[in-house]
Each structure stands twice: as structure tokens, then as C-alpha cells.
Amino acid sequence: MKKSRLSCAVFLLVGLCTVFSVQAGRPLTVDDANVNDVGEGHIEGWWTRSPDGSRSWTVAPAYAPVENMELGAGLSRQQRTGLETWNVQAKFRITESLKNGCNVGAVVGAMRSTGEASQGYVNALFTCNHEALGSLHTNLGALNFSSTQRIGTWGLAWERPYGEVTAHVEVYGQQQDKPSWATGLRMNILPKWQLDASIGRQSKQNLVTLGTKWQF
């Protein structure tokens, strides 16, 4: 049971996280409905202190080989136990992204933790952008969606740039667990290199992430 809950938590941190310039990205857990341009990609890396006190690191590359599709992967490893979780996924931009308007996307992927069977996941993405108010992202998905014991996942986030810094607040969760709340900041220290941080709360315990992203 503990391993299963841990796998779901890692899924929320890995499976829902992708990045696009000026759109949702590290340190957001809630995903946006956009993808990289054709031939472009990024590599994210971050360290996490989970609500249970465990610490882990994650590396997650992504690349867009064709228009409106982005392929991604992730590897997360717990520092104390050595438990590893891998995921691969395809992300699709279904409708055109708008500076002032809404668009739809979707994610299909699979993940596997040490000693456990692979689990598929899906995530429906909905993003609305406004030049003055920022961006609102909504997620609705399922983990282990091919099984009768599938787990629903969801998320809601708002982000807005303030000069060189982009701030966000979000809430996300899954069935059978209390939701997590988080807020964070990100900024570019070089044209294609970002630093970010977030702090969250779940079950009266803190969740902290520190990360970076490199675009290519």
C-alpha cells in the first residue's frame, strides 16, 4: 500500500509536469495544453522533499519531433530507499494555442516503479490565456486507466508573469488522498536556462521543490 501511494505521488510530480516557454512549466505540477515547437525540446531536473519527509531527484527530457506532438520521459529516484520510477509519454496539442483564448491538449503515458507492474495514465488538458490576467490551467486524468482499479487525478493552476519572474498557485490531487496546495516562482537566468522553486502543503506537511530547466 505504501509503495502504491508513493508511486501515485511520483506520478503527480513526473507524469503531469511538462514545460513550454511562457506557459505552464517547472515548478508547476499541473500541466498546460501546449507543446514545444517542432525540433525544439527541454531537459528539466529537480529535487523534491515530499510531505512524508522523503527526498528524491528527477530528470525529465522532452522533444517535439512533429507539429502538435511532444515526446517526454522521466526518471525519479528516492535518495534514502533507492526506489526508482520511470515514465514515458506523448503529449498532444489538439487545438491551436491563443494569446487571448483557450485551447485543449492531452497526455497518454505509462509509468513503472521498482518492484511494481507498469501503469498507464491519461490526462486531459485545458488552458485559457489572458494578456493581463495570466493563464489558467485545468487537468483531469486517470492513473492505471486500463484497470478496474483506476485512480482519478485532477489539478487547477493559475500563473502570471511579474517582470522577469513568473509566479503561480495551484491545487492538485488524486482519489483517496487529500489535495496538495503549492505556490512557486521561476525565472530565466540565461536566455534558455531557468531556475525555479516551489513550496506546498499536504496533510499539514510541507512539500518543497528546487529545479532547473534547459531549452534546446
Contacts in CASP RR format, 6 or more apart in sequence:
PFRMAT RR
TARGET T0000
AUTHOR 0000-0000-0000
METHOD contacts of the structure
MODEL  1
MKKSRLSCAVFLLVGLCTVFSVQAGRPLTVDDANVNDVGEGHIEGWWTRS
PDGSRSWTVAPAYAPVENMELGAGLSRQQRTGLETWNVQAKFRITESLKN
GCNVGAVVGAMRSTGEASQGYVNALFTCNHEALGSLHTNLGALNFSSTQR
IGTWGLAWERPYGEVTAHVEVYGQQQDKPSWATGLRMNILPKWQLDASIG
RQSKQNLVTLGTKWQF
3 83 0 8 1.000
3 113 0 8 1.000
3 115 0 8 1.000
3 116 0 8 1.000
4 116 0 8 1.000
5 177 0 8 1.000
6 54 0 8 1.000
6 78 0 8 1.000
6 83 0 8 1.000
6 113 0 8 1.000
7 85 0 8 1.000
7 111 0 8 1.000
7 113 0 8 1.000
7 116 0 8 1.000
7 119 0 8 1.000
8 143 0 8 1.000
8 151 0 8 1.000
8 174 0 8 1.000
8 177 0 8 1.000
9 50 0 8 1.000
10 56 0 8 1.000
10 76 0 8 1.000
10 85 0 8 1.000
10 111 0 8 1.000
10 113 0 8 1.000
11 85 0 8 1.000
11 87 0 8 1.000
11 111 0 8 1.000
11 119 0 8 1.000
11 121 0 8 1.000
11 143 0 8 1.000
11 153 0 8 1.000
12 29 0 8 1.000
12 153 0 8 1.000
12 172 0 8 1.000
12 173 0 8 1.000
12 174 0 8 1.000
12 180 0 8 1.000
13 29 0 8 1.000
13 48 0 8 1.000
13 58 0 8 1.000
13 76 0 8 1.000
13 209 0 8 1.000
14 58 0 8 1.000
14 60 0 8 1.000
14 74 0 8 1.000
14 76 0 8 1.000
14 85 0 8 1.000
14 87 0 8 1.000
14 111 0 8 1.000
15 74 0 8 1.000
15 87 0 8 1.000
15 89 0 8 1.000
15 107 0 8 1.000
15 109 0 8 1.000
15 111 0 8 1.000
15 121 0 8 1.000
15 123 0 8 1.000
16 29 0 8 1.000
16 30 0 8 1.000
16 31 0 8 1.000
16 107 0 8 1.000
16 123 0 8 1.000
16 139 0 8 1.000
16 153 0 8 1.000
16 155 0 8 1.000
16 172 0 8 1.000
17 25 0 8 1.000
17 26 0 8 1.000
17 28 0 8 1.000
17 29 0 8 1.000
17 31 0 8 1.000
17 44 0 8 1.000
17 60 0 8 1.000
18 24 0 8 1.000
18 25 0 8 1.000
18 31 0 8 1.000
18 32 0 8 1.000
18 35 0 8 1.000
18 60 0 8 1.000
18 62 0 8 1.000
18 70 0 8 1.000
18 72 0 8 1.000
18 91 0 8 1.000
18 107 0 8 1.000
19 25 0 8 1.000
19 26 0 8 1.000
19 42 0 8 1.000
19 44 0 8 1.000
19 62 0 8 1.000
19 213 0 8 1.000
19 215 0 8 1.000
20 32 0 8 1.000
20 34 0 8 1.000
20 35 0 8 1.000
20 36 0 8 1.000
21 215 0 8 1.000
22 161 0 8 1.000
23 32 0 8 1.000
23 34 0 8 1.000
23 97 0 8 1.000
23 127 0 8 1.000
23 135 0 8 1.000
24 30 0 8 1.000
24 31 0 8 1.000
24 32 0 8 1.000
24 34 0 8 1.000
24 127 0 8 1.000
24 135 0 8 1.000
24 137 0 8 1.000
24 157 0 8 1.000
24 159 0 8 1.000
24 168 0 8 1.000
25 32 0 8 1.000
25 186 0 8 1.000
25 213 0 8 1.000
26 44 0 8 1.000
26 45 0 8 1.000
26 46 0 8 1.000
26 186 0 8 1.000
26 194 0 8 1.000
26 196 0 8 1.000
26 211 0 8 1.000
26 212 0 8 1.000
26 213 0 8 1.000
27 46 0 8 1.000
27 168 0 8 1.000
27 182 0 8 1.000
27 184 0 8 1.000
27 185 0 8 1.000
27 186 0 8 1.000
27 196 0 8 1.000
27 197 0 8 1.000
27 198 0 8 1.000
27 209 0 8 1.000
27 211 0 8 1.000
28 137 0 8 1.000
28 157 0 8 1.000
28 159 0 8 1.000
28 168 0 8 1.000
28 170 0 8 1.000
28 198 0 8 1.000
29 155 0 8 1.000
29 157 0 8 1.000
29 170 0 8 1.000
29 172 0 8 1.000
29 180 0 8 1.000
29 182 0 8 1.000
30 137 0 8 1.000
30 138 0 8 1.000
30 139 0 8 1.000
30 155 0 8 1.000
30 156 0 8 1.000
30 157 0 8 1.000
30 170 0 8 1.000
30 172 0 8 1.000
31 91 0 8 1.000
31 107 0 8 1.000
31 123 0 8 1.000
31 125 0 8 1.000
31 137 0 8 1.000
31 139 0 8 1.000
32 125 0 8 1.000
32 127 0 8 1.000
32 135 0 8 1.000
32 137 0 8 1.000
33 93 0 8 1.000
33 94 0 8 1.000
33 95 0 8 1.000
33 97 0 8 1.000
33 103 0 8 1.000
33 104 0 8 1.000
33 105 0 8 1.000
33 125 0 8 1.000
33 126 0 8 1.000
33 127 0 8 1.000
33 137 0 8 1.000
34 93 0 8 1.000
34 97 0 8 1.000
34 103 0 8 1.000
34 105 0 8 1.000
34 127 0 8 1.000
35 64 0 8 1.000
35 68 0 8 1.000
35 69 0 8 1.000
35 70 0 8 1.000
35 91 0 8 1.000
35 92 0 8 1.000
35 93 0 8 1.000
36 42 0 8 1.000
36 62 0 8 1.000
36 63 0 8 1.000
36 64 0 8 1.000
36 70 0 8 1.000
37 64 0 8 1.000
38 64 0 8 1.000
38 65 0 8 1.000
38 66 0 8 1.000
38 67 0 8 1.000
39 63 0 8 1.000
39 64 0 8 1.000
39 65 0 8 1.000
40 63 0 8 1.000
40 64 0 8 1.000
40 215 0 8 1.000
40 216 0 8 1.000
41 61 0 8 1.000
41 62 0 8 1.000
41 63 0 8 1.000
41 64 0 8 1.000
41 70 0 8 1.000
41 215 0 8 1.000
41 216 0 8 1.000
42 61 0 8 1.000
42 62 0 8 1.000
42 213 0 8 1.000
42 214 0 8 1.000
42 215 0 8 1.000
42 216 0 8 1.000
43 59 0 8 1.000
43 60 0 8 1.000
43 61 0 8 1.000
43 62 0 8 1.000
43 213 0 8 1.000
43 214 0 8 1.000
43 216 0 8 1.000
44 58 0 8 1.000
44 59 0 8 1.000
44 60 0 8 1.000
44 61 0 8 1.000
44 62 0 8 1.000
44 211 0 8 1.000
44 212 0 8 1.000
44 213 0 8 1.000
45 57 0 8 1.000
45 58 0 8 1.000
45 59 0 8 1.000
45 60 0 8 1.000
45 211 0 8 1.000
45 212 0 8 1.000
45 213 0 8 1.000
46 57 0 8 1.000
46 58 0 8 1.000
46 196 0 8 1.000
46 209 0 8 1.000
46 210 0 8 1.000
46 211 0 8 1.000
46 212 0 8 1.000
47 55 0 8 1.000
47 56 0 8 1.000
47 57 0 8 1.000
47 58 0 8 1.000
47 209 0 8 1.000
47 210 0 8 1.000
47 211 0 8 1.000
48 55 0 8 1.000
48 56 0 8 1.000
48 57 0 8 1.000
48 58 0 8 1.000
48 207 0 8 1.000
48 208 0 8 1.000
48 209 0 8 1.000
49 55 0 8 1.000
49 206 0 8 1.000
49 207 0 8 1.000
49 208 0 8 1.000
49 209 0 8 1.000
50 56 0 8 1.000
50 207 0 8 1.000
51 180 0 8 1.000
51 201 0 8 1.000
51 202 0 8 1.000
51 203 0 8 1.000
51 205 0 8 1.000
51 206 0 8 1.000
51 207 0 8 1.000
52 205 0 8 1.000
53 205 0 8 1.000
54 78 0 8 1.000
54 79 0 8 1.000
54 80 0 8 1.000
54 81 0 8 1.000
55 78 0 8 1.000
55 79 0 8 1.000
55 80 0 8 1.000
56 76 0 8 1.000
56 77 0 8 1.000
56 78 0 8 1.000
56 79 0 8 1.000
57 76 0 8 1.000
57 77 0 8 1.000
57 79 0 8 1.000
58 74 0 8 1.000
58 75 0 8 1.000
58 76 0 8 1.000
58 77 0 8 1.000
59 74 0 8 1.000
59 75 0 8 1.000
60 72 0 8 1.000
60 73 0 8 1.000
60 74 0 8 1.000
60 75 0 8 1.000
61 72 0 8 1.000
61 73 0 8 1.000
61 74 0 8 1.000
62 70 0 8 1.000
62 71 0 8 1.000
62 72 0 8 1.000
62 73 0 8 1.000
62 91 0 8 1.000
63 70 0 8 1.000
63 71 0 8 1.000
63 72 0 8 1.000
64 70 0 8 1.000
64 71 0 8 1.000
65 71 0 8 1.000
68 92 0 8 1.000
68 93 0 8 1.000
68 94 0 8 1.000
69 90 0 8 1.000
69 91 0 8 1.000
69 92 0 8 1.000
69 93 0 8 1.000
70 90 0 8 1.000
70 91 0 8 1.000
70 92 0 8 1.000
71 88 0 8 1.000
71 89 0 8 1.000
71 90 0 8 1.000
71 91 0 8 1.000
72 88 0 8 1.000
72 89 0 8 1.000
72 90 0 8 1.000
72 91 0 8 1.000
73 86 0 8 1.000
73 87 0 8 1.000
73 88 0 8 1.000
73 89 0 8 1.000
74 86 0 8 1.000
74 87 0 8 1.000
74 88 0 8 1.000
75 84 0 8 1.000
75 85 0 8 1.000
75 86 0 8 1.000
76 84 0 8 1.000
76 85 0 8 1.000
76 86 0 8 1.000
77 83 0 8 1.000
77 84 0 8 1.000
77 85 0 8 1.000
78 84 0 8 1.000
82 114 0 8 1.000
83 113 0 8 1.000
83 114 0 8 1.000
84 113 0 8 1.000
84 114 0 8 1.000
85 111 0 8 1.000
85 112 0 8 1.000
85 113 0 8 1.000
85 114 0 8 1.000
86 111 0 8 1.000
86 112 0 8 1.000
87 109 0 8 1.000
87 110 0 8 1.000
87 111 0 8 1.000
87 112 0 8 1.000
88 109 0 8 1.000
88 110 0 8 1.000
89 107 0 8 1.000
89 108 0 8 1.000
89 109 0 8 1.000
89 110 0 8 1.000
89 121 0 8 1.000
90 107 0 8 1.000
90 108 0 8 1.000
90 109 0 8 1.000
91 105 0 8 1.000
91 106 0 8 1.000
91 107 0 8 1.000
92 105 0 8 1.000
92 106 0 8 1.000
92 107 0 8 1.000
92 108 0 8 1.000
93 103 0 8 1.000
93 105 0 8 1.000
94 103 0 8 1.000
94 104 0 8 1.000
94 105 0 8 1.000
94 106 0 8 1.000
95 103 0 8 1.000
95 104 0 8 1.000
95 105 0 8 1.000
96 103 0 8 1.000
97 103 0 8 1.000
97 127 0 8 1.000
97 129 0 8 1.000
98 129 0 8 1.000
99 129 0 8 1.000
99 131 0 8 1.000
100 129 0 8 1.000
100 130 0 8 1.000
100 131 0 8 1.000
101 128 0 8 1.000
101 129 0 8 1.000
101 130 0 8 1.000
102 126 0 8 1.000
102 127 0 8 1.000
102 128 0 8 1.000
102 129 0 8 1.000
103 126 0 8 1.000
103 127 0 8 1.000
104 124 0 8 1.000
104 125 0 8 1.000
104 126 0 8 1.000
105 124 0 8 1.000
105 125 0 8 1.000
105 126 0 8 1.000
105 127 0 8 1.000
106 122 0 8 1.000
106 123 0 8 1.000
106 124 0 8 1.000
106 125 0 8 1.000
107 121 0 8 1.000
107 122 0 8 1.000
107 123 0 8 1.000
107 125 0 8 1.000
108 121 0 8 1.000
108 122 0 8 1.000
109 120 0 8 1.000
109 121 0 8 1.000
109 122 0 8 1.000
110 118 0 8 1.000
110 119 0 8 1.000
110 120 0 8 1.000
110 121 0 8 1.000
111 118 0 8 1.000
111 119 0 8 1.000
111 120 0 8 1.000
111 121 0 8 1.000
112 118 0 8 1.000
112 119 0 8 1.000
119 143 0 8 1.000
119 144 0 8 1.000
119 147 0 8 1.000
120 143 0 8 1.000
120 144 0 8 1.000
120 145 0 8 1.000
120 146 0 8 1.000
121 141 0 8 1.000
121 142 0 8 1.000
121 143 0 8 1.000
121 144 0 8 1.000
121 145 0 8 1.000
121 153 0 8 1.000
122 141 0 8 1.000
122 142 0 8 1.000
122 145 0 8 1.000
123 139 0 8 1.000
123 140 0 8 1.000
123 141 0 8 1.000
123 153 0 8 1.000
124 139 0 8 1.000
124 140 0 8 1.000
124 141 0 8 1.000
125 137 0 8 1.000
125 138 0 8 1.000
125 139 0 8 1.000
126 137 0 8 1.000
126 138 0 8 1.000
126 139 0 8 1.000
127 135 0 8 1.000
127 136 0 8 1.000
127 137 0 8 1.000
127 138 0 8 1.000
128 135 0 8 1.000
128 136 0 8 1.000
129 135 0 8 1.000
133 160 0 8 1.000
134 158 0 8 1.000
134 159 0 8 1.000
134 160 0 8 1.000
134 161 0 8 1.000
135 158 0 8 1.000
135 159 0 8 1.000
135 160 0 8 1.000
136 156 0 8 1.000
136 157 0 8 1.000
136 158 0 8 1.000
137 155 0 8 1.000
137 156 0 8 1.000
137 157 0 8 1.000
137 158 0 8 1.000
137 159 0 8 1.000
138 155 0 8 1.000
138 156 0 8 1.000
139 153 0 8 1.000
139 154 0 8 1.000
139 155 0 8 1.000
139 156 0 8 1.000
139 172 0 8 1.000
140 153 0 8 1.000
140 154 0 8 1.000
140 155 0 8 1.000
141 152 0 8 1.000
141 153 0 8 1.000
141 154 0 8 1.000
142 150 0 8 1.000
142 151 0 8 1.000
142 152 0 8 1.000
142 153 0 8 1.000
143 150 0 8 1.000
143 151 0 8 1.000
143 152 0 8 1.000
143 153 0 8 1.000
143 174 0 8 1.000
144 150 0 8 1.000
144 151 0 8 1.000
151 174 0 8 1.000
151 175 0 8 1.000
151 176 0 8 1.000
152 174 0 8 1.000
152 175 0 8 1.000
153 172 0 8 1.000
153 173 0 8 1.000
153 174 0 8 1.000
153 175 0 8 1.000
154 172 0 8 1.000
154 173 0 8 1.000
154 174 0 8 1.000
155 170 0 8 1.000
155 171 0 8 1.000
155 172 0 8 1.000
155 173 0 8 1.000
156 170 0 8 1.000
156 171 0 8 1.000
156 172 0 8 1.000
157 168 0 8 1.000
157 169 0 8 1.000
157 170 0 8 1.000
157 171 0 8 1.000
157 172 0 8 1.000
158 168 0 8 1.000
158 169 0 8 1.000
158 170 0 8 1.000
159 166 0 8 1.000
159 167 0 8 1.000
159 168 0 8 1.000
160 166 0 8 1.000
160 167 0 8 1.000
160 168 0 8 1.000
161 167 0 8 1.000
164 187 0 8 1.000
164 188 0 8 1.000
165 185 0 8 1.000
165 186 0 8 1.000
165 187 0 8 1.000
166 185 0 8 1.000
166 186 0 8 1.000
166 187 0 8 1.000
167 183 0 8 1.000
167 184 0 8 1.000
167 185 0 8 1.000
168 183 0 8 1.000
168 184 0 8 1.000
168 185 0 8 1.000
168 198 0 8 1.000
169 181 0 8 1.000
169 182 0 8 1.000
169 183 0 8 1.000
169 184 0 8 1.000
170 181 0 8 1.000
170 182 0 8 1.000
170 183 0 8 1.000
171 179 0 8 1.000
171 180 0 8 1.000
171 181 0 8 1.000
171 182 0 8 1.000
172 179 0 8 1.000
172 180 0 8 1.000
172 182 0 8 1.000
173 179 0 8 1.000
173 180 0 8 1.000
177 202 0 8 1.000
178 202 0 8 1.000
178 203 0 8 1.000
179 202 0 8 1.000
180 200 0 8 1.000
180 201 0 8 1.000
180 202 0 8 1.000
180 207 0 8 1.000
181 200 0 8 1.000
181 201 0 8 1.000
181 202 0 8 1.000
182 198 0 8 1.000
182 199 0 8 1.000
182 200 0 8 1.000
182 201 0 8 1.000
182 207 0 8 1.000
183 198 0 8 1.000
183 199 0 8 1.000
183 200 0 8 1.000
184 196 0 8 1.000
184 197 0 8 1.000
184 198 0 8 1.000
184 199 0 8 1.000
185 196 0 8 1.000
185 197 0 8 1.000
185 198 0 8 1.000
186 194 0 8 1.000
186 195 0 8 1.000
186 196 0 8 1.000
186 197 0 8 1.000
187 194 0 8 1.000
187 195 0 8 1.000
187 196 0 8 1.000
188 194 0 8 1.000
189 195 0 8 1.000
192 214 0 8 1.000
192 215 0 8 1.000
192 216 0 8 1.000
193 212 0 8 1.000
193 213 0 8 1.000
193 214 0 8 1.000
193 215 0 8 1.000
194 212 0 8 1.000
194 213 0 8 1.000
194 214 0 8 1.000
194 215 0 8 1.000
195 211 0 8 1.000
195 212 0 8 1.000
196 209 0 8 1.000
196 210 0 8 1.000
196 211 0 8 1.000
196 212 0 8 1.000
196 213 0 8 1.000
197 208 0 8 1.000
197 209 0 8 1.000
197 210 0 8 1.000
197 211 0 8 1.000
198 207 0 8 1.000
198 208 0 8 1.000
198 209 0 8 1.000
199 206 0 8 1.000
199 207 0 8 1.000
199 208 0 8 1.000
200 206 0 8 1.000
200 207 0 8 1.000
200 208 0 8 1.000
201 207 0 8 1.000
END
